[in-house]
Amino acid sequence: MDLARLQSALIDAGLDGWLFVDFRGSDPLAIGILGLDPAAHTTRRWFYFVPSKGEPTRIVHSIERGSLDAVPGRKLVYLAWQQLHEHLRNTLAGAKRVAMQYSPLNAIPYVARVDAGTIELVRSFGVEVVSSADLVAKFEATWTEEQFATHLFAADKIGRLIDATFAEIGRRVRDRGSATEYEIQQFLWAGYAAEGLVSDHPPIIAVNANAADPHYFSTATRTARIQRGDLVLLDTWAKQDVPHAVYFDVTWMGFVGDQPPAEMVNVFHIVRDARDAAIRFVQDAFQAGTPICGWQVDDACRAVIERAGFGQQFIHRTGHSIHTTTHGNGANMDNLETRDERRILPRTCFSVEPGIYLEGRFGVRSEVNMFTRKRDAIVTGRPAQTEFVLIR
């Protein structure tokens, strides 16, 4: 934990402090930000208050006195609940605005880790509770230069694996007449290890109607054949197999044959144009120095698909934060599932992945990753896909 950086961020945000609380692992954000051991066994509530100035305070139970020994600050030990309340009241004395893992109206459930009763308790001391959403993003979603390098490593390797996978589909269709989704998934999955990559889950290979299910996943017993004339969706995410590496996560579309049907091409072009509208919106904002939130990017993307008449077939958010986990703790590009009012911070990464899903027929998704800096934003990896990959 970097106490000086935490306190500097609190001063910048105009806050008197940040109150962390956990009960039996209820707040993994607190555990990550404070650098605590996620495997540690704790059975009682603890509180950790970082003031904008001065020494932090640790509040721990009598039978778990060492639960916060990894972080600095004075230690207050409680036994009875009344003593816990008294310690907390005294610790917060003089604080007016305090950040907690709370989201008004549960607008951003990824941040809403503190239960309503604890929020009520803190408010009973005359303290205003402010959402820590942007603070969490600052400490849990921004990348170091070393992490950005791991991202570029993964982007290069995944680009090569995508090419190899489409080529393998073509080879098997030519030689055998078909391949299965599961066979191709396992081919790509094996390629991760060969290229020094790891992932939390095998990739998605989905053909035709299966591609119309955004979370379709093939298995040895649930798999469809890929043949000439088929649409193929390939969604792959992985990171370099080194500590603190971050993910690269992209989706590409292929067609087995010489020319996709006009309807598929039209849908792909709409998705592509929506993706590019979101990219331009982010780039224009960062170049102008204009702060933007995740919901605004979703709106810029979704408007293109809605104008084309497929709004009801775009059934998920535009994108998600990317970090050491596939879905990170920064802003999501979302004004559908949630209204994500978190600011898109410099040195963060997220996906832009609109899709149109025609149930029972076919689906198209195009996904890229964007990395932001102080005054610009880039698409990482190879240039974004502009047409179907023709698999022959």
C-alpha positions as CSV (number, residue, x, y, z in Angstrom):
1,M,0.0,0.0,0.0
2,D,1.3,3.4,-1.0
3,L,0.0,5.7,1.8
4,A,1.4,8.9,0.4
5,R,-0.3,8.2,-3.0
6,L,-3.6,7.3,-1.3
7,Q,-3.6,10.6,0.7
8,S,-2.7,12.6,-2.3
9,A,-5.6,11.2,-4.2
10,L,-8.0,12.0,-1.3
11,I,-6.8,15.6,-1.2
12,D,-7.3,15.9,-5.0
13,A,-10.8,14.6,-4.6
14,G,-11.6,17.0,-1.7
15,L,-12.3,14.1,0.7
16,D,-11.4,13.8,4.4
17,G,-10.6,10.2,4.2
18,W,-11.3,6.7,2.8
19,L,-12.9,4.1,5.1
20,F,-12.4,0.4,4.2
21,V,-14.4,-2.3,5.9
22,D,-14.4,-6.0,5.4
23,F,-16.3,-9.0,6.8
24,R,-15.2,-12.5,5.8
25,G,-13.8,-11.3,2.4
26,S,-16.8,-9.2,1.6
27,D,-14.7,-6.4,-0.1
28,P,-12.0,-7.8,-2.5
29,L,-11.5,-4.2,-3.6
30,A,-10.3,-3.2,-0.2
31,I,-8.1,-6.2,0.1
32,G,-6.5,-5.5,-3.3
33,I,-6.0,-1.8,-2.7
34,L,-4.5,-2.3,0.7
35,G,-2.2,-5.1,-0.5
36,L,-3.7,-7.6,2.0
37,D,-3.5,-11.4,1.6
38,P,-6.7,-12.5,-0.2
39,A,-6.3,-16.0,1.2
40,A,-6.1,-14.8,4.9
41,H,-8.7,-16.3,7.1
42,T,-10.7,-13.6,9.0
43,T,-14.1,-14.1,10.6
44,R,-14.7,-10.7,12.3
45,R,-15.2,-7.2,10.9
46,W,-12.3,-4.9,10.5
47,F,-12.2,-1.2,9.6
48,Y,-9.3,0.8,8.2
49,F,-9.5,4.5,8.0
50,V,-7.0,6.5,5.8
51,P,-7.4,10.2,6.5
52,S,-6.3,12.7,3.9
53,K,-3.7,13.9,6.4
54,G,-2.2,12.1,9.4
55,E,-1.9,8.6,10.6
56,P,-4.4,5.8,9.5
57,T,-6.4,3.9,12.1
58,R,-6.9,0.1,12.2
59,I,-9.9,-1.3,14.1
60,V,-9.7,-5.0,14.6
61,H,-11.4,-7.6,16.8
62,S,-9.8,-9.0,19.9
63,I,-9.4,-12.5,18.6
64,E,-8.0,-11.3,15.3
65,R,-5.6,-8.5,16.4
66,G,-3.1,-9.2,13.6
67,S,-5.6,-9.0,10.7
68,L,-4.3,-5.5,9.6
69,D,-0.7,-5.8,10.7
70,A,0.4,-5.5,7.0
71,V,-0.7,-1.9,6.8
72,P,0.5,1.1,8.9
73,G,-1.5,3.0,11.5
74,R,-2.5,3.0,15.1
75,K,-4.4,-0.1,16.3
76,L,-7.7,0.0,18.1
77,V,-9.0,-3.4,19.4
78,Y,-12.7,-4.0,20.1
79,L,-14.5,-6.9,21.8
80,A,-18.2,-5.9,22.1
81,W,-20.1,-4.3,19.3
82,Q,-20.6,-1.2,21.5
83,Q,-16.9,-0.8,21.6
84,L,-16.6,-1.2,17.9
85,H,-19.1,1.6,17.4
86,E,-17.3,3.9,19.8
87,H,-13.9,3.3,18.1
88,L,-15.5,4.1,14.8
89,R,-17.2,7.2,16.0
90,N,-14.0,8.5,17.6
91,T,-11.9,7.6,14.5
92,L,-14.3,9.6,12.2
93,A,-14.6,12.6,14.5
94,G,-14.0,15.7,12.5
95,A,-14.4,14.0,9.1
96,K,-17.2,15.4,7.0
97,R,-16.9,13.6,3.6
98,V,-15.5,10.0,3.5
99,A,-15.2,7.6,0.6
100,M,-16.5,4.1,0.9
101,Q,-17.1,1.2,-1.5
102,Y,-20.7,2.4,-2.1
103,S,-22.7,3.3,-5.2
104,P,-25.8,5.6,-5.0
105,L,-28.9,3.6,-6.0
106,N,-26.5,0.6,-6.7
107,A,-25.8,2.2,-10.1
108,I,-22.4,0.5,-10.2
109,P,-22.7,-2.9,-8.4
110,Y,-19.0,-3.6,-9.1
111,V,-18.1,-0.9,-6.5
112,A,-21.1,-1.5,-4.1
113,R,-19.2,-3.8,-1.6
114,V,-20.3,-2.3,1.7
115,D,-23.7,-3.3,3.1
116,A,-26.4,-0.7,3.6
117,G,-26.3,-1.2,7.4
118,T,-22.7,-0.2,7.7
119,I,-23.4,2.9,5.5
120,E,-26.2,3.8,7.9
121,L,-23.9,3.4,10.8
122,V,-21.3,5.7,9.4
123,R,-23.9,8.3,8.5
124,S,-25.2,8.2,12.0
125,F,-22.0,9.8,13.1
126,G,-22.7,12.8,10.9
127,V,-20.4,11.7,8.1
128,E,-21.3,12.1,4.4
129,V,-20.5,8.9,2.5
130,V,-19.2,9.4,-1.0
131,S,-18.7,6.7,-3.6
132,S,-15.1,5.5,-3.9
133,A,-15.7,4.5,-7.6
134,D,-13.1,6.8,-9.2
135,L,-10.6,6.2,-6.4
136,V,-10.9,2.5,-6.9
137,A,-10.3,2.9,-10.6
138,K,-7.2,5.0,-9.9
139,F,-5.7,2.3,-7.6
140,E,-7.1,-0.8,-9.2
141,A,-7.3,-0.1,-13.0
142,T,-4.3,2.2,-14.0
143,W,-1.3,0.5,-15.6
144,T,2.4,0.8,-15.1
145,E,4.7,1.0,-18.1
146,E,5.7,-2.6,-17.3
147,Q,2.1,-3.7,-17.4
148,F,1.5,-1.9,-20.7
149,A,4.5,-3.9,-22.1
150,T,2.9,-7.2,-21.1
151,H,-0.3,-6.1,-22.8
152,L,1.6,-5.5,-26.1
153,F,3.3,-8.8,-25.7
154,A,0.0,-10.6,-25.4
155,A,-1.5,-8.5,-28.3
156,D,1.3,-9.6,-30.6
157,K,1.0,-13.3,-29.6
158,I,-2.8,-13.3,-29.9
159,G,-2.7,-11.7,-33.3
160,R,-0.5,-14.5,-34.5
161,L,-2.8,-17.1,-32.9
162,I,-5.9,-15.7,-34.5
163,D,-4.2,-16.0,-37.9
164,A,-3.2,-19.6,-37.1
165,T,-6.6,-20.5,-35.9
166,F,-8.4,-19.2,-39.0
167,A,-5.9,-21.1,-41.1
168,E,-6.5,-24.2,-39.1
169,I,-10.2,-24.0,-39.7
170,G,-9.5,-23.7,-43.4
171,R,-7.1,-26.6,-43.4
172,R,-9.6,-28.9,-41.6
173,V,-12.5,-27.9,-43.8
174,R,-10.4,-28.5,-46.9
175,D,-9.1,-31.8,-45.7
176,R,-12.1,-33.3,-43.9
177,G,-15.1,-31.2,-45.0
178,S,-15.6,-29.7,-41.5
179,A,-14.2,-29.0,-38.1
180,T,-15.9,-28.7,-34.7
181,E,-16.0,-25.6,-32.5
182,Y,-14.5,-27.6,-29.7
183,E,-11.6,-28.8,-31.8
184,I,-10.7,-25.3,-32.9
185,Q,-11.2,-24.0,-29.3
186,Q,-8.7,-26.6,-28.1
187,F,-6.3,-25.8,-30.9
188,L,-6.3,-22.1,-29.9
189,W,-6.2,-22.9,-26.2
190,A,-3.1,-25.1,-26.6
191,G,-1.5,-22.1,-28.5
192,Y,-1.6,-20.0,-25.3
193,A,0.9,-22.1,-23.5
194,A,3.1,-22.4,-26.5
195,E,3.3,-18.6,-26.8
196,G,3.8,-17.9,-23.1
197,L,0.2,-16.8,-22.4
198,V,-2.3,-17.8,-19.7
199,S,-6.0,-17.1,-19.3
200,D,-8.8,-17.6,-16.8
201,H,-10.9,-19.5,-19.4
202,P,-10.6,-21.1,-22.8
203,P,-11.6,-18.9,-25.8
204,I,-15.0,-18.8,-27.5
205,I,-15.4,-20.3,-31.0
206,A,-19.0,-20.0,-32.1
207,V,-20.5,-20.8,-35.5
208,N,-23.7,-19.3,-37.1
209,A,-26.6,-19.3,-34.5
210,N,-24.2,-20.1,-31.7
211,A,-22.6,-16.7,-32.4
212,A,-25.9,-15.1,-31.6
213,D,-25.4,-16.1,-27.9
214,P,-22.8,-13.6,-26.5
215,H,-21.8,-16.1,-23.7
216,Y,-21.9,-19.3,-25.8
217,F,-19.2,-21.7,-24.8
218,S,-18.4,-25.0,-26.6
219,T,-17.4,-28.2,-24.8
220,A,-16.6,-31.7,-25.9
221,T,-20.3,-32.6,-25.7
222,R,-21.7,-29.3,-26.8
223,T,-20.2,-28.3,-30.1
224,A,-21.3,-27.6,-33.6
225,R,-19.6,-28.3,-36.9
226,I,-17.9,-25.6,-39.0
227,Q,-18.3,-26.0,-42.7
228,R,-18.1,-24.1,-45.9
229,G,-20.6,-21.2,-45.9
230,D,-20.5,-20.8,-42.1
231,L,-19.9,-17.6,-40.1
232,V,-17.3,-18.0,-37.3
233,L,-16.9,-15.8,-34.2
234,L,-13.5,-16.0,-32.4
235,D,-13.3,-14.3,-29.0
236,T,-9.9,-14.7,-27.3
237,W,-8.4,-13.2,-24.2
238,A,-5.1,-13.9,-22.5
239,K,-2.1,-12.3,-20.7
240,Q,1.6,-12.9,-20.5
241,D,2.6,-15.5,-18.0
242,V,4.5,-13.2,-15.6
243,P,3.5,-11.5,-12.4
244,H,1.2,-8.4,-12.6
245,A,0.6,-8.9,-16.4
246,V,-2.6,-7.5,-17.9
247,Y,-5.0,-9.0,-20.4
248,F,-5.5,-8.5,-24.1
249,D,-9.1,-9.3,-25.2
250,V,-10.4,-9.2,-28.8
251,T,-13.1,-10.7,-31.0
252,W,-12.7,-11.3,-34.7
253,M,-15.1,-12.6,-37.3
254,G,-14.5,-15.1,-40.1
255,F,-16.5,-16.6,-43.0
256,V,-15.7,-20.0,-44.5
257,G,-15.8,-19.4,-48.2
258,D,-15.3,-16.7,-50.8
259,Q,-18.1,-14.3,-50.2
260,P,-20.3,-13.9,-47.1
261,P,-24.1,-13.3,-47.7
262,A,-25.0,-9.6,-48.2
263,E,-27.0,-9.6,-44.9
264,M,-24.0,-10.8,-42.9
265,V,-21.8,-8.2,-44.5
266,N,-24.3,-5.4,-43.8
267,V,-24.6,-6.4,-40.1
268,F,-20.8,-6.6,-39.8
269,H,-20.4,-3.1,-41.3
270,I,-22.9,-1.7,-38.8
271,V,-21.1,-3.2,-35.9
272,R,-17.7,-2.0,-37.3
273,D,-19.0,1.5,-37.7
274,A,-20.5,1.5,-34.2
275,R,-17.1,0.3,-32.8
276,D,-15.3,3.1,-34.8
277,A,-17.7,5.7,-33.6
278,A,-16.9,4.8,-30.0
279,I,-13.2,4.9,-30.7
280,R,-13.4,8.3,-32.3
281,F,-15.4,9.6,-29.4
282,V,-12.8,8.6,-26.9
283,Q,-9.9,9.8,-29.0
284,D,-11.5,13.2,-29.6
285,A,-12.3,13.6,-25.9
286,F,-8.8,12.8,-24.7
287,Q,-7.1,15.0,-27.4
288,A,-9.3,17.9,-26.3
289,G,-8.7,17.2,-22.6
290,T,-12.4,16.7,-22.0
291,P,-13.3,14.3,-19.1
292,I,-15.7,11.5,-20.1
293,C,-17.5,8.7,-18.4
294,G,-18.1,5.1,-19.5
295,W,-21.8,5.7,-20.2
296,Q,-21.0,8.3,-22.8
297,V,-18.9,5.9,-24.8
298,D,-21.7,3.4,-24.7
299,D,-24.1,6.0,-26.0
300,A,-21.8,7.0,-28.9
301,C,-21.5,3.4,-30.0
302,R,-25.1,2.3,-29.4
303,A,-26.5,5.2,-31.4
304,V,-25.1,3.9,-34.6
305,I,-26.7,0.4,-34.1
306,E,-30.0,2.0,-33.0
307,R,-30.1,4.2,-36.1
308,A,-29.6,1.1,-38.3
309,G,-32.6,-0.5,-36.6
310,F,-30.8,-3.2,-34.5
311,G,-31.0,-1.5,-31.1
312,Q,-32.9,-4.5,-29.6
313,Q,-30.3,-6.9,-30.9
314,F,-27.4,-5.2,-29.1
315,I,-28.0,-6.9,-25.8
316,H,-24.9,-6.0,-23.7
317,R,-22.7,-3.0,-22.8
318,T,-20.2,-1.7,-25.2
319,G,-17.1,-2.6,-23.2
320,H,-15.5,-3.5,-19.9
321,S,-12.4,-2.4,-18.0
322,I,-9.3,-4.6,-18.5
323,H,-6.5,-5.2,-16.0
324,T,-4.9,-8.2,-14.4
325,T,-8.3,-9.8,-14.6
326,T,-10.2,-9.9,-17.8
327,H,-12.9,-7.6,-16.4
328,G,-11.1,-5.0,-14.3
329,N,-12.2,-2.4,-11.7
330,G,-12.2,0.7,-13.9
331,A,-15.0,2.3,-15.9
332,N,-17.1,0.0,-18.1
333,M,-18.5,1.4,-21.3
334,D,-22.0,1.0,-20.2
335,N,-25.3,2.9,-20.2
336,L,-27.4,-0.3,-20.7
337,E,-26.8,-2.7,-17.9
338,T,-25.7,0.1,-15.6
339,R,-25.2,3.9,-16.0
340,D,-21.5,3.9,-15.4
341,E,-20.6,7.4,-14.3
342,R,-17.0,6.5,-13.5
343,R,-14.5,8.7,-15.4
344,I,-12.2,7.1,-17.9
345,L,-8.8,7.8,-16.4
346,P,-5.5,8.1,-18.1
347,R,-3.4,4.9,-18.2
348,T,-6.4,2.6,-18.1
349,C,-7.6,0.1,-20.7
350,F,-11.0,-1.1,-21.8
351,S,-12.7,-3.1,-24.6
352,V,-15.0,-1.7,-27.2
353,E,-17.1,-4.6,-28.4
354,P,-20.5,-3.9,-29.9
355,G,-22.5,-6.7,-31.3
356,I,-25.7,-7.5,-33.2
357,Y,-27.3,-10.9,-32.3
358,L,-30.0,-12.3,-34.5
359,E,-31.3,-15.1,-32.3
360,G,-31.4,-18.5,-34.1
361,R,-29.5,-17.2,-37.1
362,F,-26.1,-15.5,-36.5
363,G,-24.3,-13.0,-34.4
364,V,-21.6,-10.5,-35.1
365,R,-19.3,-8.9,-32.6
366,S,-16.1,-6.8,-33.2
367,E,-13.8,-6.2,-30.2
368,V,-10.8,-4.0,-29.8
369,N,-8.8,-2.7,-26.7
370,M,-8.2,0.9,-26.0
371,F,-5.4,2.3,-23.8
372,T,-5.7,5.9,-22.6
373,R,-2.9,8.4,-21.8
374,K,-3.0,12.0,-20.6
375,R,-3.9,13.5,-24.0
376,D,-4.5,10.6,-26.3
377,A,-6.1,7.1,-26.6
378,I,-5.0,4.3,-28.8
379,V,-6.3,1.0,-30.1
380,T,-3.7,-1.6,-29.1
381,G,-2.6,-4.6,-31.1
382,R,-3.1,-4.9,-34.9
383,P,-5.4,-2.5,-36.7
384,A,-9.1,-3.1,-36.0
385,Q,-10.9,-5.6,-38.3
386,T,-12.7,-3.9,-41.2
387,E,-14.1,-6.9,-43.2
388,F,-14.7,-10.6,-42.5
389,V,-11.7,-12.8,-42.6
390,L,-12.3,-15.2,-45.6
391,I,-11.4,-18.7,-44.5
392,R,-10.5,-20.8,-47.5
